[in-house]
Amino acid sequence: MAKRFRIPLFARVIFLVAGILLFLMVAALCYGEEGVLRDAQRNEQPPVCDAELWKYVYNPSRLEIKNPCIRVTGEIRSIRKEKDGDYHILIRLDPKFRHLLNKTNGGLLVVEPVCQIKVGRERQNAKDACRGFPKSKITDIPEGGTRVVITGSYVLDLHHGWMEIHPATIIAPLQ
């Protein structure tokens, strides 16, 4: 009769503990706090953009639409208030979205939520464009350094030569 090989008890315990730890690490990487797969809600459905925001863009002919609705992720590097009522936000895109940049972008995507702040006196054309902007569409802008998901129209700014998301529909922090 052949002799059976037995794994010592302490080795079986070590394998069991290692298996549990491996399972927990994979689960932590794949699942969010809500118990759903990370990115499932963000990426399962196509992005939804608010086309109504276009009526509040001043001088829209300066923006050449490349994609009417796109979703990207990245990190906020800077936020600046513009006299036209928009925020000018620079985003360091995640690697899978960096192909959306051109040389003029200097490595950062410009994102502009429209009519978010008071328009400067000298910008009458922007004042006209922002007239009637619903307060319900004012976006809370996360702080610099925050990783965010952004949805909006992907455009080429013909005056500056860089790529933008303008107008931005959503700027939300990632978990």
N, CA, C and O of each residue as an XYZ file, in Angstrom:
700
protein
N       0.826     -1.164      0.000
C       0.000      0.000      0.000
C       0.879      1.238      0.000
O       1.867      1.315      0.730
N       0.500      2.220     -0.840
C       1.290      3.438     -0.965
C       1.096      4.313      0.262
O       0.009      4.399      0.834
N       2.188      4.955      0.641
C       2.150      5.829      1.801
C       1.586      7.185      1.375
O       2.032      7.765      0.384
N       0.605      7.686      2.126
C       0.006      8.990      1.792
C       0.825     10.107      2.404
O       1.304     10.020      3.534
N       0.967     11.163      1.612
C       1.690     12.345      2.072
C       0.702     13.290      2.753
O      -0.336     13.622      2.180
N       1.016     13.714      3.952
C       0.135     14.624      4.686
C       0.841     15.960      4.887
O       2.010     16.011      5.270
N       0.105     17.045      4.620
C       0.635     18.387      4.852
C       0.468     18.692      6.339
O      -0.615     18.520      6.898
N       1.539     19.143      6.966
C       1.447     19.442      8.408
C       0.365     20.498      8.687
O       0.077     21.342      7.839
N      -0.206     20.438      9.848
C      -1.290     21.337     10.241
C      -0.879     22.798     10.142
O      -1.648     23.604      9.618
N       0.307     23.172     10.627
C       0.711     24.584     10.596
C       0.825     25.085      9.150
O       0.548     26.254      8.882
N       1.232     24.206      8.212
C       1.325     24.604      6.802
C      -0.065     24.828      6.219
O      -0.278     25.764      5.449
N      -1.017     23.959      6.592
C      -2.397     24.147      6.123
C      -2.971     25.459      6.637
O      -3.678     26.150      5.903
N      -2.680     25.812      7.876
C      -3.160     27.071      8.458
C      -2.543     28.254      7.713
O      -3.237     29.224      7.406
N      -1.252     28.179      7.424
C      -0.577     29.264      6.691
C      -1.191     29.429      5.304
O      -1.449     30.556      4.881
N      -1.430     28.331      4.586
C      -2.060     28.412      3.259
C      -3.464     29.010      3.347
O      -3.857     29.805      2.494
N      -4.204     28.633      4.363
C      -5.561     29.152      4.544
C      -5.531     30.658      4.804
O      -6.287     31.411      4.191
N      -4.662     31.095      5.709
C      -4.556     32.522      6.034
C      -4.092     33.311      4.802
O      -4.618     34.388      4.524
N      -3.117     32.782      4.071
C      -2.629     33.464      2.859
C      -3.741     33.565      1.816
O      -3.873     34.592      1.150
N      -4.527     32.526      1.672
C      -5.647     32.561      0.719
C      -6.686     33.597      1.101
O      -7.197     34.320      0.245
N      -7.000     33.669      2.389
C      -7.971     34.662      2.854
C      -7.440     36.070      2.633
O      -8.174     36.936      2.157
N      -6.179     36.313      2.970
C      -5.582     37.637      2.760
C      -5.577     38.018      1.288
O      -5.874     39.162      0.943
N      -5.247     37.088      0.431
C      -5.255     37.356     -1.009
C      -6.662     37.710     -1.482
O      -6.841     38.659     -2.246
N      -7.648     36.960     -1.037
C      -9.035     37.240     -1.391
C      -9.437     38.634     -0.929
O     -10.051     39.382     -1.691
N      -9.102     38.993      0.305
C      -9.476     40.306      0.842
C      -8.786     41.441      0.085
O      -9.397     42.485     -0.145
N      -7.525     41.253     -0.305
C      -6.817     42.291     -1.070
C      -7.463     42.489     -2.434
O      -7.657     43.627     -2.862
N      -7.793     41.420     -3.112
C      -8.455     41.526     -4.423
C      -9.820     42.174     -4.270
O     -10.191     43.024     -5.079
N     -10.566     41.794     -3.261
C     -11.886     42.392     -3.036
C     -11.765     43.881     -2.747
O     -12.571     44.670     -3.240
N     -10.771     44.280     -1.956
C     -10.579     45.700     -1.638
C     -10.229     46.507     -2.883
O     -10.650     47.656     -3.018
N      -9.474     45.919     -3.779
C      -9.114     46.615     -5.019
C     -10.284     46.722     -5.984
O     -10.388     47.700     -6.725
N     -11.147     45.747     -5.986
C     -12.233     45.690     -6.962
C     -13.532     46.327     -6.487
O     -14.315     46.806     -7.306
N     -13.774     46.342     -5.182
C     -15.058     46.799     -4.668
C     -14.903     48.085     -3.897
O     -13.924     48.266     -3.173
N     -15.865     48.986     -4.044
C     -15.907     50.240     -3.304
C     -16.589     50.054     -1.964
O     -17.005     48.953     -1.602
N     -16.695     51.162     -1.232
C     -17.311     51.125      0.090
C     -18.772     50.710      0.030
O     -19.288     50.109      0.973
N     -19.443     51.026     -1.076
C     -20.864     50.709     -1.178
C     -21.096     49.240     -1.506
O     -22.247     48.808     -1.570
N     -20.049     48.467     -1.712
C     -20.204     47.060     -2.012
C     -20.472     46.781     -3.480
O     -20.874     45.672     -3.832
N     -20.257     47.765     -4.343
C     -20.411     47.545     -5.775
C     -19.042     47.635     -6.416
O     -18.137     48.289     -5.895
N     -18.902     46.979     -7.538
C     -17.618     47.026     -8.227
C     -17.238     48.458     -8.531
O     -18.068     49.227     -9.018
N     -15.984     48.837     -8.251
C     -15.509     50.169     -8.593
C     -15.683     50.377    -10.094
O     -15.537     49.441    -10.881
N     -15.987     51.573    -10.472
C     -16.168     51.988    -11.866
C     -17.446     51.442    -12.491
O     -17.768     51.817    -13.618
N     -18.179     50.580    -11.816
C     -19.364     50.005    -12.454
C     -20.381     51.089    -12.766
O     -20.909     51.143    -13.877
N     -20.659     51.951    -11.800
C     -21.642     53.005    -12.047
C     -21.085     54.055    -12.999
O     -21.833     54.590    -13.817
N     -19.799     54.364    -12.918
C     -19.213     55.409    -13.752
C     -19.078     54.967    -15.201
O     -19.306     55.766    -16.110
N     -18.715     53.723    -15.433
C     -18.322     53.318    -16.776
C     -19.297     52.374    -17.469
O     -19.170     52.137    -18.670
N     -20.259     51.834    -16.742
C     -21.184     50.899    -17.347
C     -22.110     51.599    -18.332
O     -22.373     51.086    -19.420
N     -22.597     52.757    -17.953
C     -23.512     53.524    -18.783
C     -22.718     54.574    -19.565
O     -21.690     55.053    -19.086
N     -23.181     54.931    -20.751
C     -22.505     56.006    -21.479
C     -22.671     57.318    -20.712
O     -23.646     57.480    -19.977
N     -21.743     58.249    -20.869
C     -21.859     59.520    -20.158
C     -23.107     60.281    -20.604
O     -23.562     60.145    -21.740
N     -23.646     61.076    -19.699
C     -24.803     61.906    -20.008
C     -24.392     63.356    -19.789
O     -23.948     63.727    -18.703
N     -24.542     64.168    -20.825
C     -24.185     65.579    -20.750
C     -25.435     66.439    -20.852
O     -26.420     66.061    -21.486
N     -25.377     67.587    -20.223
C     -26.480     68.534    -20.237
C     -26.306     69.463    -21.435
O     -25.565     70.442    -21.353
N     -26.978     69.169    -22.541
C     -26.857     69.959    -23.766
C     -27.353     71.384    -23.568
O     -26.948     72.285    -24.302
N     -28.223     71.600    -22.587
C     -28.733     72.948    -22.314
C     -27.613     73.914    -21.919
O     -27.742     75.122    -22.118
N     -26.510     73.390    -21.359
C     -25.397     74.249    -20.947
C     -24.802     75.019    -22.119
O     -24.218     76.084    -21.921
N     -24.941     74.498    -23.340
C     -24.381     75.169    -24.514
C     -24.998     76.550    -24.738
O     -24.340     77.422    -25.307
N     -26.219     76.769    -24.314
C     -26.815     78.093    -24.534
C     -26.214     79.140    -23.600
O     -26.484     80.330    -23.760
N     -25.403     78.718    -22.625
C     -24.738     79.640    -21.708
C     -23.244     79.811    -22.012
O     -22.529     80.475    -21.262
N     -22.782     79.220    -23.096
C     -21.384     79.369    -23.516
C     -21.299     80.623    -24.375
O     -21.981     80.729    -25.395
N     -20.458     81.578    -23.963
C     -20.337     82.773    -24.794
C     -19.410     82.468    -25.967
O     -18.426     81.742    -25.826
N     -19.735     83.023    -27.101
C     -18.961     82.844    -28.335
C     -18.682     81.362    -28.613
O     -17.520     80.969    -28.721
N     -19.713     80.546    -28.727
C     -19.494     79.102    -28.911
C     -18.783     78.749    -30.217
O     -18.256     77.643    -30.347
N     -18.757     79.657    -31.173
C     -18.087     79.359    -32.443
C     -16.575     79.200    -32.263
O     -15.904     78.681    -33.155
N     -16.033     79.634    -31.131
C     -14.592     79.480    -30.875
C     -14.245     78.060    -30.429
O     -13.071     77.712    -30.307
N     -15.281     77.235    -30.185
C     -15.076     75.867    -29.717
C     -15.509     74.882    -30.792
O     -16.669     74.870    -31.205
N     -14.574     74.061    -31.240
C     -14.859     73.029    -32.241
C     -15.129     71.724    -31.506
O     -14.237     71.179    -30.856
N     -16.352     71.223    -31.606
C     -16.751     70.020    -30.869
C     -16.104     68.786    -31.510
O     -16.282     68.514    -32.698
N     -15.349     68.049    -30.689
C     -14.743     66.792    -31.118
C     -15.569     65.594    -30.663
O     -15.657     64.584    -31.360
N     -16.177     65.724    -29.473
C     -17.064     64.691    -28.934
C     -18.095     65.417    -28.075
O     -17.718     66.067    -27.100
N     -19.384     65.327    -28.404
C     -20.380     66.097    -27.659
C     -20.535     65.673    -26.198
O     -21.054     66.437    -25.384
N     -20.091     64.464    -25.863
C     -20.214     64.023    -24.474
C     -19.160     62.961    -24.183
O     -19.144     61.891    -24.792
N     -18.294     63.279    -23.249
C     -17.188     62.386    -22.904
C     -17.038     62.357    -21.388
O     -17.437     63.296    -20.699
N     -16.463     61.277    -20.875
C     -16.181     61.157    -19.448
C     -14.709     60.820    -19.292
O     -14.198     59.916    -19.954
N     -14.021     61.554    -18.407
C     -12.603     61.309    -18.134
C     -12.374     61.334    -16.629
O     -13.225     61.788    -15.865
N     -11.220     60.842    -16.219
C     -10.823     60.917    -14.815
C      -9.419     61.486    -14.731
O      -8.620     61.359    -15.659
N      -9.138     62.111    -13.610
C      -7.823     62.690    -13.387
C      -7.786     63.433    -12.068
O      -8.681     63.295    -11.234
N      -6.730     64.229    -11.892
C      -6.519     64.969    -10.648
C      -6.532     66.464    -10.919
O      -5.900     66.938    -11.863
N      -7.254     67.203    -10.088
C      -7.282     68.663    -10.222
C      -5.916     69.210     -9.825
O      -5.437     68.958     -8.719
N      -5.284     69.967    -10.740
C      -3.980     70.576    -10.467
C      -4.116     72.048    -10.108
O      -3.353     72.551     -9.283
N      -5.075     72.751    -10.713
C      -5.291     74.156    -10.348
C      -6.700     74.581    -10.722
O      -7.327     74.011    -11.615
N      -7.181     75.597    -10.015
C      -8.509     76.166    -10.246
C      -8.349     77.678    -10.273
O      -7.755     78.274     -9.374
N      -8.886     78.282    -11.314
C      -8.791     79.737    -11.453
C     -10.160     80.290    -11.830
O     -10.862     79.700    -12.652
N     -10.541     81.405    -11.242
C     -11.783     82.075    -11.603
C     -11.507     82.958    -12.812
O     -10.526     83.701    -12.843
N     -12.387     82.867    -13.811
C     -12.242     83.672    -15.020
C     -13.255     84.809    -15.014
O     -14.325     84.683    -14.419
N     -12.927     85.915    -15.671
C     -13.826     87.071    -15.719
C     -15.073     86.813    -16.555
O     -16.019     87.599    -16.522
N     -15.075     85.706    -17.309
C     -16.260     85.382    -18.119
C     -17.294     84.576    -17.328
O     -18.307     84.153    -17.886
N     -17.041     84.359    -16.017
C     -17.982     83.632    -15.169
C     -17.698     82.140    -15.064
O     -18.351     81.437    -14.293
N     -16.741     81.655    -15.825
C     -16.379     80.239    -15.803
C     -15.212     80.017    -14.835
O     -14.452     80.936    -14.529
N     -15.095     78.776    -14.365
C     -13.856     78.358    -13.709
C     -12.955     77.788    -14.798
O     -13.436     77.184    -15.757
N     -11.667     77.978    -14.649
C     -10.649     77.409    -15.540
C      -9.895     76.400    -14.676
O      -9.084     76.777    -13.831
N     -10.171     75.112    -14.898
C      -9.616     74.049    -14.060
C      -8.647     73.232    -14.909
O      -8.979     72.820    -16.020
N      -7.459     73.004    -14.385
C      -6.467     72.180    -15.075
C      -6.439     70.803    -14.427
O      -6.333     70.672    -13.208
N      -6.537     69.777    -15.273
C      -6.625     68.381    -14.821
C      -5.451     67.586    -15.370
O      -5.166     67.622    -16.566
N      -4.782     66.874    -14.488
C      -3.782     65.878    -14.909
C      -4.568     64.598    -15.140
O      -4.987     63.930    -14.195
N      -4.762     64.267    -16.411
C      -5.584     63.106    -16.772
C      -4.914     61.799    -16.370
O      -3.688     61.692    -16.346
N      -5.745     60.807    -16.054
C      -5.237     59.452    -15.850
C      -4.636     58.964    -17.168
O      -5.052     59.414    -18.235
N      -3.666     58.053    -17.110
C      -2.952     57.620    -18.319
C      -3.846     57.207    -19.486
O      -3.514     57.497    -20.635
N      -4.965     56.541    -19.226
C      -5.789     56.062    -20.339
C      -6.484     57.190    -21.089
O      -7.060     56.950    -22.150
N      -6.445     58.423    -20.562
C      -7.079     59.552    -21.233
C      -6.074     60.571    -21.784
O      -6.483     61.559    -22.393
N      -4.791     60.357    -21.585
C      -3.799     61.359    -21.991
C      -3.714     61.553    -23.502
O      -3.172     62.555    -23.969
N      -4.245     60.605    -24.263
C      -4.266     60.765    -25.722
C      -5.185     61.912    -26.144
O      -5.138     62.354    -27.292
N      -6.010     62.389    -25.232
C      -6.932     63.489    -25.539
C      -6.239     64.852    -25.535
O      -6.834     65.849    -25.945
N      -5.000     64.902    -25.078
C      -4.262     66.159    -25.014
C      -3.515     66.425    -26.312
O      -3.161     65.498    -27.040
N      -3.280     67.707    -26.594
C      -2.376     68.052    -27.690
C      -1.167     68.785    -27.098
O      -1.113     68.994    -25.887
N      -0.217     69.168    -27.916
C       1.008     69.803    -27.403
C       0.715     71.114    -26.692
O       1.406     71.465    -25.735
N      -0.286     71.833    -27.139
C      -0.617     73.122    -26.533
C      -1.142     72.957    -25.110
O      -1.037     73.884    -24.307
N      -1.702     71.799    -24.785
C      -2.209     71.561    -23.436
C      -1.108     71.532    -22.382
O      -1.382     71.771    -21.206
N       0.120     71.248    -22.774
C       1.200     71.191    -21.795
C       1.002     70.112    -20.742
O       1.448     70.264    -19.605
N       0.331     69.017    -21.114
C       0.154     67.890    -20.199
C      -1.084     67.964    -19.317
O      -1.351     67.037    -18.553
N      -1.848     69.059    -19.410
C      -3.032     69.230    -18.558
C      -4.250     69.574    -19.403
O      -4.171     70.390    -20.321
N      -5.382     68.944    -19.083
C      -6.628     69.233    -19.787
C      -7.329     70.407    -19.118
O      -7.432     70.466    -17.892
N      -7.808     71.341    -19.934
C      -8.591     72.474    -19.439
C     -10.043     72.019    -19.313
O     -10.591     71.412    -20.233
N     -10.659     72.315    -18.173
C     -12.067     72.000    -17.938
C     -12.754     73.287    -17.495
O     -12.284     73.974    -16.588
N     -13.883     73.607    -18.150
C     -14.585     74.843    -17.820
C     -16.073     74.618    -17.574
O     -16.846     74.443    -18.517
N     -16.471     74.624    -16.301
C     -17.901     74.699    -16.009
C     -18.325     76.160    -16.211
O     -17.665     77.072    -15.714
N     -19.408     76.376    -16.927
C     -19.798     77.735    -17.326
C     -20.664     78.427    -16.288
O     -21.387     77.785    -15.527
N     -20.571     79.776    -16.275
C     -21.459     80.657    -15.495
C     -21.508     80.287    -14.018
O     -22.582     80.284    -13.416
N     -20.386     79.984    -13.446
C     -20.333     79.541    -12.054
C     -20.133     80.692    -11.075
O     -20.490     80.580     -9.902
N     -19.567     81.791    -11.551
C     -19.258     82.931    -10.681
C     -19.694     84.212    -11.375
O     -20.089     84.196    -12.540
N     -19.618     85.315    -10.652
C     -20.048     86.604    -11.202
C     -19.154     86.993    -12.387
O     -17.930     86.887    -12.325
N     -19.792     87.439    -13.452
C     -19.077     87.846    -14.662
C     -18.533     89.256    -14.464
O     -19.219     90.130    -13.934
N     -17.285     89.469    -14.898
C     -16.663     90.790    -14.800
C     -17.392     91.834    -15.638
O     -18.006     91.507    -16.653
N     -17.320     93.099    -15.204
C     -18.032     94.190    -15.887
C     -17.647     94.334    -17.350
O     -18.489     94.651    -18.190
N     -16.397     94.105    -17.648
C     -15.898     94.312    -19.014
C     -16.280     93.184    -19.972
O     -15.951     93.259    -21.156
N     -16.947     92.167    -19.508
C     -17.272     91.003    -20.336
C     -18.765     90.955    -20.642
O     -19.451     90.015    -20.240
N     -19.274     91.968    -21.356
C     -20.702     92.048    -21.641
C     -21.203     90.830    -22.418
O     -22.305     90.342    -22.166
N     -20.389     90.337    -23.369
C     -20.835     89.160    -24.129
C     -21.015     87.940    -23.227
O     -21.922     87.136    -23.443
N     -20.155     87.802    -22.219
C     -20.303     86.693    -21.267
C     -21.495     86.929    -20.344
O     -22.195     85.983    -19.980
N     -21.731     88.186    -19.963
C     -22.913     88.497    -19.144
C     -24.183     88.107    -19.879
O     -25.098     87.522    -19.299
N     -24.227     88.439    -21.164
C     -25.401     88.085    -21.962
C     -25.578     86.568    -22.019
O     -26.697     86.066    -21.910
N     -24.486     85.848    -22.188
C     -24.555     84.383    -22.288
C     -25.005     83.752    -20.965
O     -25.723     82.753    -20.970
N     -24.592     84.324    -19.850
C     -24.919     83.734    -18.541
C     -26.280     84.188    -17.999
O     -26.749     83.671    -16.985
N     -26.906     85.146    -18.670
C     -28.208     85.632    -18.203
C     -29.197     84.465    -18.136
O     -29.370     83.726    -19.105
N     -29.836     84.315    -16.984
C     -30.831     83.257    -16.805
C     -30.246     81.899    -16.442
O     -30.975     80.909    -16.388
N     -28.940     81.837    -16.193
C     -28.323     80.550    -15.832
C     -28.949     80.038    -14.534
O     -28.937     80.746    -13.526
N     -29.497     78.819    -14.543
C     -30.162     78.291    -13.342
C     -29.167     78.007    -12.211
O     -28.141     77.359    -12.420
N     -29.484     78.498    -11.023
C     -28.607     78.255     -9.864
C     -28.458     76.765     -9.587
O     -27.457     76.332     -9.017
N     -29.449     75.984     -9.990
C     -29.381     74.535     -9.766
C     -28.252     73.886    -10.565
O     -27.863     72.754    -10.280
N     -27.725     74.596    -11.562
C     -26.650     74.031    -12.380
C     -25.262     74.473    -11.911
O     -24.259     74.143    -12.543
N     -25.203     75.214    -10.810
C     -23.900     75.604    -10.273
C     -23.262     74.371     -9.654
O     -23.884     73.666     -8.859
N     -22.018     74.123    -10.027
C     -21.292     72.913     -9.653
C     -20.395     73.173     -8.449
O     -19.700     74.188     -8.403
N     -20.404     72.270     -7.478
C     -19.420     72.327     -6.396
C     -18.101     71.826     -6.965
O     -18.022     70.698     -7.453
N     -17.076     72.649     -6.907
C     -15.766     72.278     -7.449
C     -14.927     71.688     -6.313
O     -14.676     72.367     -5.318
N     -14.487     70.424     -6.452
C     -13.608     69.848     -5.431
C     -12.282     70.615     -5.362
O     -11.912     71.304     -6.313
N     -11.586     70.497     -4.262
C     -10.313     71.185     -4.064
C      -9.221     70.635     -4.973
O      -9.313     69.517     -5.479
N      -8.184     71.449     -5.169
C      -7.007     70.995     -5.898
C      -6.428     69.749     -5.247
O      -6.465     69.608     -4.025
N      -5.903     68.860     -6.047
C      -5.351     67.599     -5.558
C      -6.357     66.470     -5.501
O      -5.984     65.319     -5.277
N      -7.638     66.785     -5.702
C      -8.695     65.772     -5.645
C      -8.758     65.006     -6.965
O      -8.689     65.601     -8.040
N      -8.889     63.691     -6.874
C      -9.135     62.881     -8.069
C     -10.614     62.993     -8.394
O     -11.466     62.848     -7.518
N     -10.912     63.254     -9.662
C     -12.286     63.531    -10.074
C     -12.665     62.773    -11.338
O     -11.809     62.321    -12.098
N     -13.975     62.647    -11.538
C     -14.540     62.194    -12.804
C     -15.229     63.420    -13.394
O     -15.933     64.146    -12.692
N     -15.020     63.641    -14.688
C     -15.550     64.825    -15.370
C     -16.326     64.372    -16.594
O     -15.869     63.521    -17.358
N     -17.501     64.951    -16.768
C     -18.319     64.686    -17.938
C     -18.632     66.017    -18.599
O     -18.951     66.998    -17.926
N     -18.538     66.043    -19.917
C     -18.861     67.262    -20.653
C     -18.493     67.122    -22.111
O     -18.154     66.035    -22.581
N     -18.564     68.237    -22.825
C     -18.230     68.253    -24.256
C     -16.731     68.428    -24.434
O     -16.122     69.328    -23.855
N     -16.145     67.554    -25.243
C     -14.713     67.597    -25.543
C     -14.532     68.447    -26.789
O     -15.041     68.115    -27.860
N     -13.795     69.558    -26.641
C     -13.694     70.535    -27.720
C     -12.253     70.989    -27.924
O     -11.399     70.836    -27.052
N     -12.015     71.548    -29.097
C     -10.773     72.261    -29.390
C     -11.085     73.743    -29.273
O     -11.971     74.247    -29.963
N     -10.361     74.451    -28.399
C     -10.507     75.897    -28.278
C      -9.691     76.525    -29.404
O      -8.460     76.524    -29.370
N     -10.386     77.057    -30.392
C      -9.724     77.582    -31.588
C      -8.923     78.847    -31.295
O      -7.995     79.162    -32.040
N      -9.254     79.580    -30.234
C      -8.505     80.789    -29.882
C      -7.180     80.469    -29.199
O      -6.186     81.165    -29.406
N      -7.169     79.413    -28.384
C      -5.957     79.065    -27.631
C      -5.214     77.864    -28.207
O      -4.011     77.721    -27.990
N      -5.917     77.000    -28.940
C      -5.285     75.836    -29.548
C      -5.237     74.606    -28.664
O      -4.689     73.584    -29.077
N      -5.779     74.666    -27.485
C      -5.747     73.504    -26.600
C      -7.082     72.780    -26.579
O      -8.102     73.309    -27.021
N      -7.058     71.563    -26.057
C      -8.252     70.737    -25.905
C      -8.875     71.033    -24.546
O      -8.177     71.297    -23.567
N     -10.205     70.981    -24.511
C     -10.941     71.287    -23.280
C     -12.141     70.371    -23.135
O     -12.582     69.728    -24.087
N     -12.650     70.333    -21.924
C     -14.027     69.892    -21.701
C     -14.765     71.169    -21.335
O     -14.537     71.771    -20.285
N     -15.668     71.566    -22.248
C     -16.321     72.878    -22.134
C     -17.606     72.844    -22.942
O     -17.535     72.711    -24.164
N     -18.750     72.956    -22.341
C     -19.002     73.113    -20.921
C     -18.938     71.766    -20.186
O     -19.251     70.717    -20.749
N     -18.526     71.826    -18.924
C     -18.491     70.626    -18.084
C     -19.855     70.434    -17.442
O     -20.411     71.372    -16.871
N     -20.395     69.230    -17.532
C     -21.674     68.905    -16.893
C     -21.459     68.432    -15.455
O     -22.183     68.841    -14.547
N     -20.464     67.573    -15.255
C     -20.210     66.988    -13.932
C     -18.717     67.060    -13.635
O     -17.884     66.743    -14.483
N     -18.395     67.483    -12.410
C     -17.050     67.377    -11.851
C     -17.263     66.819    -10.447
O     -17.679     67.543     -9.542
N     -16.978     65.541    -10.272
C     -17.277     64.889     -8.990
C     -16.053     64.146     -8.475
O     -15.313     63.550     -9.258
N     -15.835     64.177     -7.165
C     -14.702     63.447     -6.596
C     -14.870     61.936     -6.747
O     -15.975     61.402     -6.660
N     -13.749     61.270     -6.974
C     -13.736     59.805     -7.006
C     -13.496     59.302     -5.597
O     -12.886     59.993     -4.781
N     -13.967     58.111     -5.311
C     -13.734     57.529     -3.989
C     -12.309     57.045     -3.866
O     -11.923     56.523     -2.820
